[in-house]
Amino acid sequence: MAGKKSVARRHVGKDAPRVAPKKNAAAAEKKFGKAARQAAEKGGKKPGAWRDAEQPRATRVSHAAAATPPEALGTVAVTVSRTLDASPSEVFRAFNDPTRRQWSGALGFRVVSAVAPRFLRLMMHDGTLVSVSVGRQGNARCAVDLEHSRLPNASDGERMKAEWRDGLARMAEQLDGF
């Protein structure tokens, strides 16, 4: 058997020697679950949330693309609610599909995250955030709850509240046409 190479065999079973997990594997499992522990033991790529959690709070990087520095953003938030005669999926498409945004007028935004057809998070052109929740009310109606946050002052809050009310009214008219 001169041509054969020896192959190292792995010892498996309950008598197999245990490899000590990496330093943070137990903490990873406690905080992020079994998949994070397995990744830590294999030395694989860490989940993004785990990487962010390991950074000191002062140096954490926000993944939201806000052009305005955090200290310039305000803490005023306004809410607007409206019941529409449309299904939640139609309302979701009206927010999410750029070809159906005629109702938005001057409200320039981009969708940052979404859970169809119930929730959207929007980033406005000025760095403020909007959270939109769409709840079913029967077969052909839904309630839209909108919160616009990070507004710099109360007067801007009232102005944006009026713009969102008008925008949702235009959306209701547009959805009646479909």
C-alpha positions in Angstrom: 0.0 0.0 0.0 2.7 2.4 -0.9 0.4 4.8 -2.9 -2.2 5.4 -0.2 -2.1 8.4 2.1 -3.2 8.0 5.6 -6.5 9.8 6.3 -7.1 11.3 9.7 -10.4 10.1 11.0 -12.7 12.2 13.2 -13.8 10.7 16.5 -17.6 11.0 16.8 -20.1 9.9 19.4 -20.5 10.5 23.1 -16.9 9.6 23.9 -15.6 12.2 21.5 -13.3 14.8 23.0 -15.2 18.1 23.4 -13.7 21.1 21.7 -13.9 24.1 24.0 -16.1 26.7 22.4 -14.8 30.1 21.5 -14.7 32.8 24.2 -18.0 34.4 23.4 -20.0 31.4 22.2 -22.0 31.0 25.4 -22.8 34.7 25.6 -23.8 34.6 21.9 -26.2 31.7 22.5 -27.8 33.5 25.5 -28.3 36.7 23.6 -28.9 35.6 20.0 -29.8 31.9 20.0 -28.3 28.6 19.0 -27.3 29.7 15.4 -25.0 32.4 16.8 -23.4 29.9 19.1 -22.8 27.5 16.3 -21.3 30.3 14.2 -19.0 31.3 17.1 -17.8 27.7 17.6 -17.0 27.3 13.9 -15.4 30.7 13.8 -17.8 31.7 11.1 -19.2 35.1 10.3 -21.0 36.7 13.2 -24.5 38.0 12.8 -24.7 41.8 12.3 -26.7 42.3 15.5 -24.1 40.4 17.4 -21.2 42.5 15.9 -23.1 45.7 16.8 -23.8 44.5 20.4 -20.1 43.9 20.9 -19.2 47.5 20.0 -19.1 50.1 22.8 -22.2 52.2 22.9 -20.3 55.4 22.0 -18.9 54.0 18.8 -21.9 52.1 17.5 -22.7 52.9 13.9 -26.3 53.4 12.9 -27.3 51.5 9.7 -30.0 54.0 8.8 -28.8 56.5 6.2 -29.5 59.8 8.0 -27.9 62.8 6.3 -28.5 65.0 9.3 -26.3 64.6 12.4 -28.1 63.0 15.4 -27.8 66.0 17.6 -29.6 68.2 15.0 -32.6 65.8 14.9 -35.4 66.7 17.2 -37.5 64.6 19.5 -41.0 65.7 18.4 -43.3 63.0 17.0 -46.8 63.3 15.6 -49.4 60.7 14.8 -52.1 60.5 12.2 -54.8 57.8 11.9 -57.3 57.2 9.2 -59.7 54.4 8.2 -59.6 53.6 4.4 -62.0 51.7 2.3 -59.3 49.4 0.9 -57.6 46.2 1.8 -54.3 46.3 3.7 -52.4 45.0 0.7 -53.7 47.9 -1.5 -52.6 50.4 1.1 -49.2 48.7 1.4 -48.7 48.8 -2.3 -49.7 52.5 -2.4 -46.8 53.2 0.0 -44.3 50.7 -1.3 -44.7 50.9 -5.1 -43.2 54.1 -6.6 -45.6 53.9 -9.5 -48.6 54.3 -7.1 -47.3 57.3 -5.1 -49.2 60.0 -6.9 -51.0 60.7 -3.7 -47.8 61.6 -1.8 -47.3 65.0 -3.5 -44.3 66.8 -1.9 -43.8 64.0 0.7 -40.5 62.6 -0.6 -39.6 59.3 1.1 -38.0 55.9 0.6 -39.0 52.7 2.2 -36.3 51.5 4.7 -38.0 48.3 5.9 -41.3 46.6 5.4 -43.3 43.7 6.6 -46.0 43.1 4.0 -48.8 44.1 4.3 -48.8 45.3 7.9 -45.9 47.6 8.5 -43.5 50.1 6.8 -40.7 52.3 8.0 -40.0 55.3 5.8 -37.0 57.6 5.7 -38.0 61.1 4.7 -35.7 63.3 2.6 -34.8 65.4 5.7 -33.7 62.4 7.8 -36.9 62.1 9.8 -38.6 58.7 10.3 -42.1 57.6 9.6 -43.6 54.3 10.9 -46.8 53.1 9.2 -49.0 50.3 10.6 -51.8 48.9 8.5 -54.5 47.0 10.4 -57.4 45.0 8.8 -60.9 46.0 9.7 -63.1 43.5 7.9 -62.6 42.4 4.3 -62.5 45.8 2.5 -61.4 48.3 5.1 -58.2 49.0 7.0 -56.9 51.4 9.7 -53.7 53.3 8.9 -51.7 54.5 11.9 -48.8 56.7 11.0 -46.1 58.1 13.4 -43.7 60.8 12.1 -40.7 61.1 14.5 -37.4 63.0 14.9 -39.1 66.3 14.0 -37.1 69.3 15.1 -39.9 71.4 16.7 -43.7 71.4 17.3 -44.5 73.8 14.4 -42.8 71.4 12.0 -44.8 68.6 13.7 -48.1 70.3 13.1 -47.1 71.1 9.5 -46.2 67.5 8.8 -49.4 66.2 10.5 -51.5 68.4 8.2 -49.5 67.1 5.1 -50.0 63.5 6.2 -53.7 64.0 6.7 -53.9 65.5 3.2 -51.8 62.8 1.7 -53.9 60.0 3.3 -57.0 61.7 1.9 -55.5 61.8 -1.6 -54.6 58.1 -1.1 -58.2 57.3 -0.2 -59.3 59.0 -3.4 -56.7 57.2 -5.5 -57.6 53.8 -4.1 -61.3 54.4 -4.9 -60.2 54.7 -8.5 -58.5 51.3 -8.6 
